[in-house]
Amino acid sequence: MTLLDPEPATGFRRYLPGLASIAHGARHTAVADSRAALTVWAVVVPQSLAYATLAGMPSVHGLYAAVGALAAYAVFGTCRDLNMGAESTVALMVAAAVAPLAADPDNVIGLTSLAALLVGGWCVLGFVFRLGFISEFLSRPILAGYVFGSGIIIVISQLEALFGLDIDTSLYTTDLGAVVRNLGDAHGLTTLLGLMTVVLVYVIRRLLPKIPAPLVAVVLGILVVVAFDLDQEGVAVVGAIESGVPIPGLPDASFSQFTQLLLPALGIALLAYPDSFLTARSLSVTGGYTLDANQEFLAVGASNLASGILQGFPVNGSQSRSFVQRDAGGKSNLVGLICAALVLLTLFFLTPVFEQLPLAVLAGIVIVAGIGLFELEGFKALWRIRRSEFWLGTATVISVLVLGMLGGIAFAVGLSLIAALVRLMRPHTAELGRVEGTDTYRDVERNPDAKRIAGLLIYRIDDEIFFANAAFFVRDVKARLASSDPPATTLVIDLEGVSDIDTTAIEQLGELLDDLAVADVTVGLARVRKPVHDMLDRSGLLERIGAERVFLEVDDAVAALGPSE
């Protein structure tokens, strides 16, 4: 369904939007999607193998997870460019969660698969309870900062493989610090191979954009290793891969292990969904299509359930592979289905081919995708339009780098909520003046043609009045009255911008009326909305002000309460 589709999705289109889009446009996108799937497959296989070991699983289980996640997201997802599968952050989290429970190494596979099922279950609950609204807290500055920070993390994470280093990163505060301190140990051939990959991918993308550059780099990298026996010269390659196909089934785990994994799985789900949605949202913005935040909960959940059933581990949307997929020119969710089929073929026939893939080539491909996330234009636009949002985006970048993906997202969302609360507590207010020769009233600070009326303060507040800003409203009115010159003896409050008023604000307004009565200041209201009018009426304030002092227009109030001409 497109943004302009007049009919809401129904039937299988509603719950299987990816499958519906494939069925609708497969004939037109099959060639482009197949080409993109080949490119993504060349990156999915080695990354899945590597991240499986991070999760404490045999490497082949990374391919099992990829098959389930790719196929499930292709059917349920609403982002045509998102690549679902193994990611390093989630892999490390699940390894930390499972390790204390796995007394026997043979239990690791079952417990890790159970974790994937539980993560999927939590996400499905998010779909059932319509929790997609949490995505509304992910503002444009957060999105820009998250993507930029993710790009930096992606590039840094690949430097060790690019330079052929073998570092114990636990000795350093960051991977970048580890790389810098160990550059003297960089492997020459590996570094050359990695840098040549970066240049090759850039050149092909610039001069021959229709050719899948990452796939070309993978093929050439394997051929170079085989032809010159570079693995014997110290160039690290993927290495041996166990052949086989995933056997669907439920893991064998006790009820105690089930309960002990519930909360860790919730933590992983709280990373997997926002991380995946932020990546999907950034892709949809550049791709010109819309997402369904609630449906994405179901898509992430289904991907994890499929991975767990196929003896995989928890998965989420991959930033690096998703942007590789976008750059490869995929047009629909068909890319995911084709890629899943290619991974299955790999398990059957092609595992020996990838054994000779240099890790430096893979690093070079991912680095190019990461650099593509450094979109400075977005930050320039924020700086030009609103500086405060530029600094929010910058803070998000820093928080992602310092706190990681989950911590960075939480920190940035917290900043957004604080910024929203500050705006609510300090809404825009204005003193109005008459534009000469008209009956129009404008903010005197922003319109030099608007002139104040002597002895009359016309005050406007542009937000609802409630407990958080009621005291500010009262203070602001009193301050403007005190600074008026000559002193105002009449106050007209323009309430057109006020959509609601709560009981705290009613009480504060009543106290303001008491103080103004003592000061002998006459009060009138103009352009009062019906809900606000009803609240004032029920509270008795309307009677105190007087029905004759409530006006349809500001000009009517000025004519009735202002100084005589």
N, C-alpha and C positions, 0 to 999 in steps of 0.2 A: 504494500500500500504506500503510495506517495503522499507527500504533504498535501497535495491538492485533490487527493482521492475523495470524492463526495460521500462514499459509502464506507461505514466502519467495517473493520475486519470481522468476519463471522466464521463459524465452523472451524475447520482446520487452519484457516488463514489466521485466526486469532491466536491460537496456541502453538502453531507450527509456522511462524512467519517466514523462517528461512527456507523451509521446504516449499512453501507457497511461492516465494520469489523465484526459487530454482525452477519450479514447474512452469512459471509464467514466462521466464526469459531465457531458459537454457539454450534454446536454438540460436539465440542471438549472441550469447556470451560464451559459448562452449570453447571456442578457440582461444580467446583471451584468458579465460579462466584456467584452461589446461596449461597454457604457457606459464601463468603465474603460479599454479600449483607445482609445476616442476621446479621452479625457482625456490619456493618455500620449502618443498620437500628436501631439497639439498641442504637446507639449514636446520630443518626440524629433526632430521635423523641424528646428526652428531650432537646437537644440543640436548636432545632427549636422552641420549645415552649418557652424556656427562652429568646432567642434573639428577638422573636416577641414582648415581653414586652419592651425590650430595644428600639425597633422601635416605641413604642407607640401604638401598635396594640394588640387586644385580642390574647391570646396565640395560639389559634387554627389556626390563619392566618400564623403562622410559618410553620405549616404542609402544608397549601395550597401552600406556596412559595416553599417548598421542593418538592412537587409533580411536579410542573411545571419546576423547575430548573433541577432536576435530569433527567427527561424525555427528556427535550430539549437538555441538554448537551450530554446525551448519544447518541443522533441522530447526533448532529452537531460537537461535540468535537473531537480533535485528541489526547487527553491524556487519556489513559485507566484507570488511577488511580485517576484523579482529581474528587473530590466530590464537586459539585456545590450546594450552598444553603445559608442559613442565616449565617452571621458572625457578631460578636459584633461591629467591627469598622464601617462597613457599616451601621449597624442598628442604631448606635448612630448618624452617620452623617445624615441619612434620618430623624431621629426624630428631630434633630436640624433644618433641612430645612423646615419641614412641620409645626412645632409648631407655628411659627408666622402667618401662613396662615389659621390655623384651628380655626376660631372664635367659631365654634360649634364642640364639641367633636364628633358628628356624622359624621363630614366631614373628620376626620382623616383617616379612612379606604380608602375612595376614593382618597384623596390626596396622600397617601402613595403608593397606587397602581399606580396612575398616575406617581409618581416619578420613579417607576420600569419601566414603559413603556418608559419614557424619557431616562433613563439610557440605556435601550435596544436600543432605537433609535440612541443615540450617538455612541454606539459600532457598530451598523450595518453600520453607516456612516464611521467608521474607517475601516470596511471591504471593503466597496464600493470604498473608496479612497486608498486602499492598504497601510494602515499605519502600518502594522505589522513590518515594518523595525525598528520601535522604539525599538523593542526587541533586536536589534543588539547592543544597547548601554548598555545592561545588561551583563557585562563581567563575567568571571569566579570568580574573587574576589568578585564582587557584589553579585553573586549568593550564594557563600559560606557564606559571611557575612550576607546576608538577611536570609538565612535558619537558621543559628546559632542564630541570633537575634530573629527570629520568635519563635524558640524553647524556648528561655528564656521567651519571652512574654507569650507564651502559658502556660508554667509552672506557672509563677507568677499569671496569670489570674485565675488559678484554686485553689490557696492556700486558699482563703477565704472560698470556699465551702469545701475544704479538712479538714480544722480545725473547721468548723462549726461556723465561725465568721459572724457577721452582722455589717459591717463597713460603715460609711459615708466616702467614699474615697475622697470626695471633700475637706476634711480637710488635706489631705496629698498630697505630690508631686508625689508619685508613689503608686501603689497597694502594692508593696513589703514593703515600709515604713509603710503603714497602717497595714499590717499583722504583721510585727515585733513588732510594738507598742501595738498591741492588743493580742499578743499570750497568755497573762495571762487569757484571756477570752475564750480560745479555749474550745470547747465541747469535753469531753473525748471520749464518745461513737462514735461521728461523726469522730473524728481524727483516732480512732482505725479502724473503718470501711474503711476509705479512705486509710490508710496505708496498711491494709490487702489486699485491692483491688490492689494496686501497686505491692505488693509482689506476689499475686496470678497471675496477668497477666504476670509478668516476669517469674515466674516458669513454667507456662503453655507454654509460648512461647519458653522457653529453652528446656523443657523436652518433650512436646507434641505439636510440632509446627503446626500440621495439625488441631488441635482443635481451634476454634475461641475463644481466651481467653477473649476478651471484652464481647462477648455474654454470656459466662459462668459467668463472674463477674456480669453482669446485672441480670441474672436469680437468682443467689445466693443472691445478694443484696436485690432483691424484696422478696424472700422467707424469709430471715432473718428478714426483717422489719415486714412482716405479722405474722411470727411465734412468735416473741417476742414483738410485739407492740412497736417497737423502735420509731415510729413517736410520740407516747405518752411520750417518754422519752427525747424528744427534738431533735431527728435526723430529719433534714430537708429532705423532699421528694418533688417530682415534684408537687404533689397536683392535684386538680380537673382540668380536661380537657374537654372542650366542644366538644361533638360529632357533626359530620356533614361532608358534602362533599363540596368542592369548586364549586361555580356556575360561569362559565365563563361569562365574560362581560366587558364592558368598564366603567371606573369610571365616575361619574357625577361631572364635574368640569367646572368652568368658563374659558373663554379665558384669563382673567387676571391671574387666578391661574396658568394656563398653562405656560404663559410667565414668571411668577415669579419663577417657578420651573426649568426653562430651564438651567440657570447657575449652581444652586446647583446640578442638575442632571449631568451636565458635570463634576463637581468636583468629584462626586461619581464615574462616569465612569472612570475618570483619576486615581482613586484608584483601582477600581474593575479589570480593564484589566491588568495593570502591576502586581498587587498583585496575580491575578489568574495565569498569565503567568509565573511568577517567581516560584510559587509553581509547576505548570505543568512542567516547564523546569527541576527543580531539580528531579522530579519524573521520567521524561523521561531519564535523564542521568543515574540514577541507574537502570532503567528498560530496557535500551538498545534499545529504539525506538526514532523516530524523531517526531517533532511537525511542524505544519504549523502555523506560527505566524499570518498571515492574517485570516486564518480560525478560529483561536481562538477568534478573534474579533467577528466574526459571532456567534460563540458558546456562548460567554458571553452575546452578545446582545440577542440571541434567548432565553437564560435562563431567562433574566430579562423580556423580553416581555411575556413569558409564565407565569412567576410569577405574573406580573401585571394583566394579563387577568384573573388569578385565584384568584384575591383579595389578592395577596401576597405583598411583598415589595422587594426593590433592593437586589440582591444576588451577591455573588462572590465565587471564589474557596476557600474552607476552608482548611487551613494548617493542623489543627489537625485531622479532619475527613479524609482528603486525605491520610495522612500517616497511619491512622488506616486502611483505605481501602487497601493500598499497603501491609501492614503487614499481612492483613487477606488473602492475596493470590489471589486477583482478577486478571483475565487474559484479560478481554476485557471490552468494554463499556456496555456490558450486565448487569454488576453490577448496573449501574445507573437505567436501566429500571426495573430490579427486585426490587431494593430498592424503586423506586417510587410506584410500585405496592403494596409493603408491607406497605408504608405510607398510601396509600388509604385504605387498609384493616384495618389499625389501626384506621383511621377515622370512618370506619363503625362499627368495632367490638371491638377494643382492647384498647381504651382510658382508661378504668378503670384499666388495668394491669399496665400501666406506672405511674399511680397516686401514687403508693407506691415505686417507684424507688428512692433510696437515692441519693441526689445530691453529696454526698461524693464519691459514687461509680463512678458516671459519671466523677467527677474530677480526680479520680485515673486513669481511663482509658485514659483520655486526657493527663494527666501528663506523662504517659509512652510514648505516642506518641510524646510529646514535647521533652522529654529527648533523644529520638531517633534521633532528629535533631542536637544534639551536635556532629557533625562529625569533630573531631580534626585532622583526617588524611588529610583532604583537606587543613587545615591551615598549617600542617607540610610540605605538598608538596609545597605550596606557599612560605614558608620560605626557603625551600631548593632550589627552582628554581629561584625565583626573590623576593627579600625582599620588594621592593616597592609595589608589588601586595599583599603581606602579610599585609602590613600596610593599603592598600586600603580596604582589606577585614575586617580588624579590625575596621577601621573607619566606615565601613558600619554597623557592629554590634552595635557600639556605637550610630550611628545616628538613627538606628531603635529603640533602647531602649529609646533615649532621645526625638526624634521627632515623633515617631510612624511610622506606615507602609508607608504611603504616603510621609511624610516628609523625612523618611529615604531613600526611593527609590530615591526621587528627589535629595537629598544631594549626594548620592552615584553616581548617573548618572552624576551629575555636576562634582564630583571629577574625574570620568573617562574621561569626555570631557577635563578637564583641563590637566590631565596627557597625553592625546592624543595630545593636542595642544603643550604641552611642548616638546614632542618627535618630533613633526613636526618642531618646531622652533629650536630645537637643534639636528638635524639628526646626525647619525654616520658618521664620516669622518676619513680618514686614510692617512698616508704617506706610500707609497709602496717602497719596495726594492726587488732586484732580489735574488731569491733562487739560491745559488751557484750551478753551473753546469747545470742550466736549463734556459729556457726563460720564466719562470713563475715569477710573481710579487705578493707579499703578504704584509700584514700590518706588518711593522717592529716592532711594539709594541707587537704584539701577536705571531710573528714567529721569533725566534732568528736566524734562518738560512737565513732570508731575510736581505740583506745588502744594505745600501744606496749607491747611485752613486754620487760621489763628483761633486758638481756644478750643480746638477740636482734635482729638487723637483718633485716627482711623487705623485700627489694628487688625492684622490678618495672621492666622496660624495655618500652616499647610500640612496638617496631619491630624490623625485622631488624637483626642485628649484622653489620657488614661493614667493609671497610677504612676507609671515611670516618668511622665513628663508634666504632670499636673502642677507640681511645685514650680518647675521651670516656667511654665506658662504664667503663673501668678507673679513670680519675681520679675519676669520680662515686662509684663504689663505695667507693674509699679515703677520699674526703672525708666520706662519710656515716658510715663506720666511725669515723673520727677524731673526728667531732663527736658521736657517740652518748654519751649520759649516762644511766646508767653505761656504761662501755665495753662494746661488744658483743663477745662471744667466739664467737658463732655467726652465720653469714650464710646465709640462705635466699634463693635467687634464683628468683623466679617468672617462668618463661619462656613463659607462655601467650601473650603478645603478640608473641613472636619467631617469625616464620615461616621464617627462614633464617639461616644463619651461614656465613661464608666462612673461608678458610684464614688470612687475616690476623687475623680475630677469634679463631680457634682459638689462634693463637700468643699473642695478647694475653691470652686467658683462661688459658693455661698459665702465663704469667709472673705473672698475678695469683694463681694457686694457689700458686706458689712463695713469693711475698711473704706470703700469708696463712698458709702453713705456718710460716714463720719467726716470724710474730706470734702463732702458736698460736690461729688462728681456724678453727673448724670450718665446712666449706662443705657445703650441701645444695641440691638442685635440686627444683623442684616444677612440675607441669603442663608437662612438656617435650613439644613436638610431635614426631611421628614423624620428619620430615626432619631436625630439629635433633638428635634423639636418635641418628639414624644417623650424622650427621657427628661428633658427640662420641665415638661408639663407634669409628668408623674411625680417628679421630685418637689414640685411647688416653686421652683426657681422662676418659671415663666410668669407666675402670678406676682412674684416679688418684683420682677423687672417691669411687668406691665405689658399686656397684649398690644397696647398702642405704641410701644417702643420696639416692636419686632417688625422688620421691614423686608419687602421682597428684594429691594436693590439698595446698594450703598448710597446711591444718589437720593433715594427717597428718605433715608435716614438723615443725610446731611441737610436736606431741605426742611425736615421737621425739627431736628435738634441743633442744627448749626446756627452760627450767628446770622443775624438779619443782614440782608444785602444793603 
